[in-house]
Amino acid sequence: MFATNYPMTTIVIASLVLVATVLWIVLFAQVLADVLRSHDLGGGAKTAWVTFLIVLPLLGGLIYLLARGGSTHDRHALTLRVERGDFEDYIRQVANSKE
């Protein structure tokens, strides 16, 4: 399909494959983390999404983003707020124990 007897062509194709692979891994990890972080999904729904991601990773990730992508940011922001509150409580507790 491509003229692979040119070294530069081989390097460009290999680079594109590498970038696509890294993007696919990032998509898979983000969607998997969002599925497991989601409190509005039950155990059966989480199992179905994870199975769908494992069986058809790229298609499953894209369908997940289409179906539930709008609320992904909200769930992530909520997690960050909770973690920040826990951290601030820990700092207050440590600061009060030193006195």
C-alpha positions as CSV (number, residue, x, y, z in Angstrom):
1,M,0.0,0.0,0.0
2,F,2.8,2.5,1.0
3,A,6.2,2.6,-0.5
4,T,8.1,1.1,2.4
5,N,11.5,1.1,0.7
6,Y,11.9,4.7,1.9
7,P,13.1,4.9,5.5
8,M,11.2,8.1,6.2
9,T,7.9,6.5,5.2
10,T,8.5,3.6,7.6
11,I,9.3,6.0,10.4
12,V,6.2,8.0,9.8
13,I,4.0,5.0,9.7
14,A,5.5,3.5,12.8
15,S,5.0,6.8,14.6
16,L,1.4,7.0,13.6
17,V,0.8,3.5,14.8
18,L,2.5,4.3,18.1
19,V,0.4,7.4,18.6
20,A,-2.8,5.5,17.8
21,T,-1.9,2.8,20.2
22,V,-1.1,5.2,23.0
23,L,-4.4,7.1,22.4
24,W,-6.3,3.8,22.4
25,I,-4.7,2.8,25.8
26,V,-5.6,6.2,27.3
27,L,-9.2,6.0,26.0
28,F,-9.5,2.5,27.5
29,A,-8.0,3.5,30.8
30,Q,-10.2,6.7,31.1
31,V,-13.4,4.9,30.2
32,L,-12.6,2.0,32.6
33,A,-11.9,4.4,35.4
34,D,-15.1,6.3,34.7
35,V,-17.2,3.1,34.7
36,L,-15.7,2.0,38.0
37,R,-16.0,5.5,39.5
38,S,-19.6,5.9,38.5
39,H,-22.0,5.6,41.5
40,D,-25.2,5.8,39.3
41,L,-24.4,2.5,37.6
42,G,-25.2,-0.8,39.4
43,G,-23.0,-3.8,39.5
44,G,-24.6,-5.5,36.5
45,A,-24.3,-2.4,34.3
46,K,-20.6,-1.9,35.3
47,T,-20.0,-5.6,34.5
48,A,-21.6,-5.2,31.1
49,W,-19.6,-2.0,30.3
50,V,-16.3,-3.6,31.4
51,T,-17.1,-6.8,29.4
52,F,-18.0,-4.6,26.3
53,L,-14.7,-2.7,26.7
54,I,-12.7,-5.9,26.9
55,V,-14.4,-7.6,24.0
56,L,-14.6,-4.6,21.7
57,P,-12.2,-2.0,23.2
58,L,-12.3,0.7,20.6
59,L,-15.9,0.4,19.7
60,G,-16.9,0.0,23.4
61,G,-15.0,3.1,24.4
62,L,-16.5,5.2,21.7
63,I,-20.0,4.0,22.4
64,Y,-19.5,4.7,26.1
65,L,-18.3,8.2,25.3
66,L,-21.4,8.8,23.2
67,A,-23.8,7.3,25.7
68,R,-22.4,8.6,29.0
69,G,-19.7,11.1,28.0
70,G,-21.6,14.2,29.0
71,S,-21.6,13.3,32.6
72,T,-18.1,12.1,32.7
73,H,-16.8,15.5,33.7
74,D,-19.3,15.9,36.5
75,R,-18.3,12.5,38.0
76,H,-14.6,13.4,37.8
77,A,-15.2,16.9,39.3
78,L,-17.2,15.3,42.2
79,T,-14.4,12.9,42.9
80,L,-11.8,15.7,43.0
81,R,-14.0,17.7,45.4
82,V,-14.3,14.8,47.7
83,E,-10.6,14.0,47.6
84,R,-9.7,17.7,48.2
85,G,-12.1,17.8,51.2
86,D,-10.6,14.7,52.7
87,F,-7.1,16.1,52.2
88,E,-8.1,19.4,53.9
89,D,-9.6,17.5,56.8
90,Y,-6.4,15.5,57.2
91,I,-4.3,18.7,57.2
92,R,-6.6,20.2,59.9
93,Q,-6.4,17.0,61.9
94,V,-2.6,16.9,61.7
95,A,-2.3,20.7,62.5
96,N,-4.6,20.3,65.5
97,S,-2.6,17.3,66.9
98,K,0.6,19.3,66.9
99,E,-0.7,21.9,69.2
